[in-house]
């Protein structure tokens, strides 16, 4: 790690000194066996020349000594975990990983989710298909079916059993509640018909592609948690966990872990969040099933690692975390995949 000062407001002599240092690092880094990073104590605007040089060379530029050391510590821990879980040299490649033997191994549940992903075409997979993939990964996903008309919706609701939820199924409406395309606690066929008609009309007015109206059993009460995965171009696959539902943007309370993450790492991350206190049973409330949540997020992270060449993002929001021992329920999900050729529906 190299410490550099990168303030925009500095003398020309200072700027030239640190630009030369960074240029030297970016030139020599490819020939070094150890990974290289830069960090700065500058808290204000950074020198754009230095930023561009580091970015173009693929060298991280971290801001703050403490933050930089924490990042390195987590990177070392992730590398050690992957080394410890590496398969034997004669490990058989797992279908769905482009024929390569995965250096971190692919768990059976991640392999099952990969196989389910391969069955479907399209770049944006909405709740129905994304839910099937998550179910293959071992998560408990709310039961539901897609309705083409309000009458279909009422019939499905009767077969599932009341109360039910109605929500639009559209790749163009990722935030259904914000668009007014969700209706909860529907307790009769008439309520379902009316809700399906209103939701369909609202989505059509937005000019969205509509796959139908999804009717689901209403999930038991629980604490809404966000989980998901991103494939970052610099750090690779990572998993996100934090406050979910309507509180995702409001609280901005989330942690990011490198994938694949263990359940123990997820629990540790949750303990550092505000939502962690609520899950643990704040103000006399019963504790939620943190163990089931940690296991679910770990499963998502395993899938993200295994599917890192297949997907770009996975949003699971919310996962409802029920009281201790009652598990979790995936209520909504959206998966964005890379443009792939030859996928069959």
N, C-alpha and C positions, 0 to 999 in steps of 0.2 A: 504494500500500500504506500502510495506517495501522497504526502500532504502538500497541497498547493493553495495559495491564496488566489482567489478569482474575482476580486471586486471590480465592478464596472467603474466605480469612482476611485481611481488610483492614478498615480503618476505614470507617464508613458514609459519611464524606465522600469517601474515595477511590473507593468503589464507585459513588457517585452521579456522580462526575466521569466515570468511564470508561463508565458506562451512558449518560450523556448524549452522550459522544463517539460511541459505537456507534450510538445512535439517530439522530444527525445524519448519520452515514455511510450508514446504511440508507435514510434518507429522501432523500438527494441522489444516491445511486449510480445510480438508474434514468435520471437526466437527463445522466449523463456519457457521453462517447464511449468512454473507456478502461475496461477491466475493473477492478474494485475488489476488494481483498482486505484482510483484517485479519491481523495476526500478533501474537503475544504471547511474552514471554520467561518467562512463568510456567511453572514445572515441576510444580506441584502441582495440586490441584483447581481447576477454573475456575468462575467465576461463572455459575450456571445462567441468570440473566436475560440476560446477554450472549450466551451460547451459543444460547439460544432466539431472540433477536433476529436474530443472524447467520443462523441456519438458516432462519428464516421468510422472510428477505429473499433467500435464495439466495446469500449472500456467504461465501466460504471464510474460516474462522478457523484459521490455521496456527500451530502451536506450535513455537517455536524460530526464531531468525533465520537460521541456516544452512539449516535444513530449508525455511523459507519461500522463501529465495532460490533454492535448488535447484529447488523446485517451479515457480517463475516462469520460471527458465531453461529447464526442460523444456517448459513450456507455449509459450514463445516459439519454441523449436526445432520443436515440433509444428506450430504455426501457419505457420511459414516453409516447412516441408516440404509441407503441404497446399496452400499458395499456389503453390509451385513446380510441383506436379503437377496443378493445376487445368486442366480441358479448355478448349478454345476456347469463346467465347460461343454458338456454334451447335452445341454438342455434343448428340448425340441421347440422350434418356433410355434407360436400360438396363432391360429387363423385369425385374421383381422389386423395383424401387425405388419403387413406388407412383406411377410415372409422372413422377417428378422427375428432372431432370438432377443428378447427384451432384457437389457442389462439389469433391470430392477425386478424382473419377473412380472407375469400377469396373473392375477388371482383368478380362480374359477368364476367368481361373480362378475369381474370385469370382462372376462372372455365372453360370458353369456350376454352381457350388455353390448359388447362389440358385435356379436353375431346378430343381435336384434337390430342394431343400427344399420348393418349391411343390408337388411331386408327392405329398407325404405329409401326412396329417392327424395330429392329436394334439398334446398339450402337451409330453410327455416322449418323446423319440426315443432309443431304446436303441441298442446298439452296431451292430446290423445296418444300420439306416437311417442313423444318424449316420456310420457308416463309408462308406456310399455317398456322402453329402454331402462328406465329407473327400476321398474319392477323386476326386470331381468337381473339387475345389479343387486337385488335383494331388499329394496326399499318397499315399505308399505304405501301403496298409492291408492287414493280414493277411487271407489268404483264409479263408473259413469259410462254413458253412451252418447253418441251424436244423433241429433234429430234434424231432419230436413224441413219439417213444418211444425207449427204450433201443435197440431193434432198428434204428430209423432212424439213431440215432447211430452204431452200429457200421458200418452200410452207408456212411454219409457218410465216416467215418474211413478206411475201405478205399479209397474213391474219391480222397480227398485225399492219402493216403499218410501213414504213421506216421513219427515220433511226432506225436501231436496233443494238443490241450488241450480240455477240456470245461468250459463255464461256463454259469451260468444266464443267461437273457435275460428280464429283468423290470424294468419301470419303478420298482418298489418296492424294488429292491436295487441301489443305485448302487455300493456297496462290496462286491463279490462275494467277495473274499478274506476280508474280516472276517466275512462271514456263512457261511464254509465252503462256498461254492458254486462253487469253482474246483478243477479237478484238472489237474495238469501231467504232461507226459512219459508219456502213455499209449501203449503200444507194441503193443497187440493188441486185437482185436475184443472179447474177453472183458473186458479192463480198461475199455474204453470203455462197454460195457453196464453194468457195475457202477458206474462213476463217474456215468453219466447217471442211473441209478436213485437213487443216494444224493443227488445234487445236487437232483433233482426233489423227493424226499421232504423234504429239508431246507428248500427254498424253500416248499413247501406247509405245513410246520409253522410257518413264520413268517407265514402268512396272506397271502403276496404274490401278486400277479397274475403269471402265468407265461406267457410267449410260447413257451417251449420251452427246450431245451438247445442251446447253440451249440457246434459242433465246428469247430475251426480247426487249421490246420497250426501246429506249434510254431515260433515265430519264432527266428531265430538269436540267439546271445548278444549282449547290448548293455547299455549303461548306461541305467537307467530315468530318464526325464525327464518332468516334468509340463508340459503346455502347455494353455492354455485361454483363454477370453474371458469377460468380464463386461460388461454394459451398465449402468454406474453411473448413477444418476439425476442426479448432479451433474457428473461428468467425461465421461460418455458412454462409448463403447466403449473397452475397454482389453484388453490381452493380458497373460497371466501365463505365466512360464516359470521352472522351478526343479527341485529334486530331486523325483523321482517315485517311483512304486511304493509300497512299504511305508515309504519314507523321507519321504513328503510331510509328514505331521504330525510325525514324529520329529525331522527336521532344521529344519523351518520355514525353508527356504532358497529364496526365490523373489524375482523382480523383476517389477514391473508397468510396462508401457509403454502410452502412448496409442496407439490404433489409428487408421489403419494404420501399423504400424511397418516399417521397412526391415530387411533382413537384417543390415546393418552395425550398426544399433541393437541388434538382438537379440544379436549377437556381443559388443558392448560390455557389455550387461547381464550376459551369461553370465560374462564375465571378472571381474565383481565378486562372483560367488557362490562358495560353497564347492564346489558341483558343477562349477564351471568348471575348477577345478584337476584334478579327476578326469577330465573330458572332455579336458583337454590332455595327459594321459598322466602321472599321478603315479607316482613311485617305479618308473620304468622300464617302466611299462605303455604299450602303444601308444596313441597319440592317437586319439580318436574322431572321427567325421565331423561336426565342428562346423559346417562350411559347409552340409551337408545339413540339420542341425537348424535353423540360423538361417533357411534358406529355407523350411522347413516352418512354423516359427512365424510368419514374415512372411506366408505364405499364409493361415494361420489368422486373423491380424490383419486382412488384407484382407477376408476373408469376414465377420468380426465388424463391420467398418465398413459393408460393403454391406448386411448383414442387421440393422443396429442397430434397425430398426423391427419386425423379425420375431422376434427371439430375445431371451432374457434372459441365458442363460449357455451356455457350451460347455466341457466338461471332457474333455480328451484325456489319459488317464493309465493306463498309461504309453505314451510314445513310446520305443522302444528305439533308442538311437544306437549304430550298429555302428562298427567300426574305420574309420579314414580311407579314403574312397573307396567304402565299402560302403553308405552311405546310412542311412536311418532306417526304422523300421516302426511304424505305429500299431497298438497291440495292443488298446486299449479306448477307448471314447468314449461320452459322454452329452450330449445337446443338449436344452435346455429352451427352448421357444418361447412366445411370447405366445399368448393365446387368439385365434385367427383364424377368421373365418367363410369358408366356401366352399372350404376346402382339400379336395382329392380324394386318395384313397389310390391 
